[in-house]
Amino acid sequence: MEARRRDLRKFLAAMFLACPWLPLQAQSLRFGGELALSSQLVDQGLAITPATPILQASMAWTSPGGWSLGVAGGVELRAPGQPVLVLGRASHAWALSEDWMGQASLLYYDYRARRGVAIPDRVDANLYFTYRDLLSIGVTAMRPVDGPRQQLLGAADIELNYPLSRHLSLAAGAGIAQASIRAYGPHAYGAGYPGRYAVESYGFGSLGLAWTSGRLRLQLDRNLNSLGNRRAYGSEGPRDWVATASWRF
């Protein structure tokens, strides 16, 4: 536990050191956020929570120079007193051309409700390139900060948000990631299971439709992954369908 706290303190210090604009441009920072309600929390094709309504909130402060500092969290509606995820993020975005943007980010994932299972907290460093808010391509380096397998892992993904009409758009994504894959079949959600793990690559993706009107967005996604009966970090696979309603402010 003390090692986890040291890692968190180091990460927070790194985020603030990476954002030199904080003391100089405090008066010009822009604030924004989002509230969302999802049927399940899924990350890189892995189920972070069981299939139950998840309330999420995020906030971010952005400088005119493209630096951003944000926090996010999520709770199960049936147990709102216990967060399932707390996230911290520091990032910098810049224009590559009139059509392309780049963004580099450092993130810390704290899976607070998963202490009894093997999904580890982790630090991510990623680099994404976005074309006109339509296409996003990125690579990620991930390092778990607890558990027995604290080694560097990688991921790459691509996302498409293609407008079909004024309010309706096609939302699709695909990627490949490394994780500790358990060589046994699925078991009850949240139940620990001793067994053999090995770092393997797996594919994941989603395909869905999104309806947007002003700050409101409704989205339904079909989840896909190549794990089959194998499970990463001892968790269950995600449900086939995930629905999300979100509102930006």
C-alpha positions in Angstrom: 0.0 0.0 0.0 2.8 2.4 0.9 4.5 1.7 -2.5 1.2 2.5 -4.2 1.0 5.8 -2.4 4.6 6.7 -3.4 3.8 5.9 -7.0 0.7 8.1 -6.9 2.6 11.0 -5.3 5.3 10.7 -8.0 2.7 10.8 -10.7 0.9 13.8 -9.3 4.2 15.6 -9.0 5.1 14.8 -12.6 1.7 16.1 -13.8 2.2 19.4 -12.1 5.8 19.7 -13.3 4.6 19.0 -16.8 2.2 21.9 -16.6 4.3 25.1 -16.1 1.4 27.3 -17.1 -0.5 26.7 -13.9 0.9 29.5 -11.8 1.3 31.9 -14.8 -1.9 31.6 -16.7 -4.5 30.8 -14.0 -6.7 33.7 -15.0 -6.9 32.4 -18.6 -7.7 28.7 -18.0 -10.8 27.3 -19.6 -12.9 24.8 -17.6 -15.1 22.0 -19.0 -16.5 18.7 -18.0 -18.9 15.9 -18.8 -21.4 13.7 -17.0 -22.2 10.3 -18.3 -24.4 7.3 -17.5 -23.3 3.9 -18.9 -24.6 0.4 -18.7 -21.0 -0.8 -18.1 -17.5 0.6 -17.9 -15.2 -0.9 -20.6 -11.6 0.0 -21.3 -9.5 -1.5 -24.2 -12.1 -4.3 -24.5 -11.9 -5.3 -20.8 -14.8 -5.1 -18.4 -13.8 -2.7 -15.6 -17.2 -3.1 -13.8 -20.0 -5.6 -14.0 -23.0 -4.9 -16.2 -24.7 -2.3 -14.0 -25.4 1.4 -14.4 -22.2 3.5 -14.0 -22.3 7.2 -13.3 -19.2 9.0 -14.5 -17.9 12.6 -14.2 -14.9 14.3 -15.7 -13.4 17.8 -15.4 -10.5 19.5 -17.2 -8.7 22.8 -17.1 -7.1 23.9 -20.3 -4.6 26.7 -21.1 -4.5 28.8 -24.3 -1.2 27.1 -25.0 -2.8 23.6 -25.2 -1.8 22.3 -21.8 -4.6 20.5 -19.9 -5.0 19.0 -16.4 -8.0 16.7 -15.7 -9.6 14.3 -13.3 -12.4 11.8 -13.7 -14.2 9.2 -11.7 -17.0 6.7 -11.8 -19.4 5.0 -9.3 -22.0 2.2 -9.5 -25.4 3.6 -9.0 -26.2 0.7 -6.7 -23.2 1.5 -4.5 -22.5 5.3 -5.0 -20.3 5.5 -1.9 -17.5 3.4 -3.5 -15.8 4.7 -6.6 -14.9 2.1 -9.2 -12.4 4.3 -11.0 -10.4 7.5 -10.3 -8.3 8.9 -13.1 -5.8 11.8 -13.3 -4.5 13.2 -16.6 -2.0 15.8 -17.8 -1.8 16.5 -21.5 -0.5 18.8 -24.2 -2.2 19.4 -27.6 -0.8 21.2 -30.6 -1.7 21.8 -34.2 0.2 19.9 -36.9 -1.7 21.5 -39.8 -5.2 22.9 -40.5 -6.6 19.4 -40.4 -4.4 17.5 -38.0 -3.9 17.8 -34.3 -1.5 16.0 -32.0 -1.8 15.3 -28.3 0.5 13.7 -25.7 -0.9 12.6 -22.3 0.2 11.1 -19.0 -2.5 9.3 -17.0 -2.9 7.5 -13.7 -5.7 4.9 -13.4 -6.8 3.9 -9.9 -9.3 1.0 -9.9 -10.5 1.6 -6.3 -13.3 -1.0 -6.2 -11.1 -3.8 -7.6 -8.9 -4.5 -4.6 -9.9 -8.2 -4.4 -9.2 -9.0 -8.1 -6.2 -8.7 -10.3 -6.9 -5.7 -12.5 -3.9 -3.4 -11.5 -3.8 0.3 -11.2 -1.5 1.7 -13.9 0.3 4.7 -15.4 -0.2 5.4 -19.2 1.7 7.5 -21.6 0.1 8.0 -25.0 0.4 9.9 -28.2 -2.6 10.5 -30.5 -3.1 12.2 -33.8 -6.6 13.4 -34.8 -7.9 14.4 -38.2 -10.8 16.9 -38.1 -12.4 15.2 -35.1 -13.3 12.4 -37.5 -10.3 10.0 -37.2 -8.0 9.4 -34.2 -4.9 7.2 -34.2 -2.8 6.5 -31.2 -0.2 4.5 -29.4 0.1 3.9 -25.6 2.7 2.6 -23.2 1.2 1.2 -20.0 2.9 0.1 -16.7 0.9 -1.5 -13.8 1.9 0.0 -10.4 0.6 -2.9 -8.3 0.3 -6.6 -8.5 3.0 -9.2 -9.4 3.4 -8.2 -13.0 4.8 -4.6 -13.0 6.2 -4.6 -16.6 5.8 -2.2 -19.5 2.9 -3.1 -21.9 1.8 -1.5 -25.2 -1.3 -0.7 -27.1 -2.4 0.9 -30.3 -5.9 1.9 -31.5 -7.8 3.8 -34.1 -11.2 5.5 -33.7 -13.7 6.8 -36.3 -16.6 9.2 -35.8 -18.3 9.6 -39.2 -21.4 11.8 -39.5 -24.3 10.2 -41.3 -26.8 13.1 -40.8 -27.1 16.3 -38.8 -27.4 14.4 -35.5 -26.5 10.8 -36.3 -23.0 9.5 -36.6 -21.2 6.2 -37.0 -18.8 5.4 -34.0 -16.2 2.7 -34.6 -12.9 1.7 -33.0 -10.3 -1.1 -33.2 -7.1 -1.8 -31.4 -4.5 -4.2 -30.1 -3.2 -4.3 -26.6 -1.0 -6.4 -24.3 -2.3 -7.8 -21.0 -1.8 -10.6 -18.6 -4.1 -13.3 -19.9 -5.4 -16.0 -17.7 -5.3 -19.5 -19.3 -8.6 -20.6 -17.7 -12.2 -20.1 -18.6 -14.4 -17.3 -17.2 -15.6 -17.3 -13.5 -17.9 -15.3 -11.4 -17.3 -11.6 -11.6 -15.0 -10.3 -8.9 -13.9 -13.7 -7.7 -10.1 -14.2 -7.5 -8.7 -17.2 -9.2 -5.1 -18.4 -8.8 -3.7 -19.7 -12.1 -1.2 -19.2 -14.9 -0.9 -15.8 -16.5 1.2 -14.8 -19.5 1.5 -11.5 -21.3 -0.3 -11.8 -24.7 -1.6 -9.4 -27.3 -5.3 -9.3 -28.0 -7.6 -7.4 -30.3 -10.5 -5.3 -29.3 -13.0 -3.0 -30.9 -16.5 -1.5 -31.0 -19.1 -0.5 -33.6 -22.1 1.7 -32.9 -24.3 4.7 -33.5 -24.3 8.0 -31.7 -27.0 10.7 -31.7 -25.8 14.2 -30.7 -27.8 17.4 -30.1 -26.0 20.3 -28.6 -24.3 19.1 -25.4 -26.3 15.8 -25.2 -24.9 12.6 -26.8 -26.6 9.1 -26.8 -24.5 6.2 -28.0 -25.0 2.4 -28.4 -21.9 0.2 -29.0 -21.4 -3.4 -29.9 -18.2 -4.6 -28.1 -15.8 -7.0 -29.8 -12.5 -8.7 -28.6 -10.4 -11.7 -29.5 -10.0 -13.1 -26.0 -12.8 -15.7 -26.2 -12.9 -17.7 -23.0 -9.6 -16.3 -21.8 -9.7 -13.4 -19.4 -7.2 -10.6 -18.8 -6.3 -10.0 -15.2 -9.0 -12.4 -14.0 -11.9 -10.2 -15.0 -15.0 -11.2 -17.0 -15.4 -10.1 -20.6 -17.6 -7.1 -21.3 -21.3 -7.4 -22.3 -21.9 -7.4 -26.1 -23.8 -4.1 -25.9 -23.0 -0.9 -24.0 -25.3 2.2 -23.9 -24.1 5.6 -22.8 -25.8 9.0 -22.3 -23.5 12.0 -21.8 -23.8 15.7 -21.3 -21.0 18.2 -21.7 -20.7 21.4 -19.7 
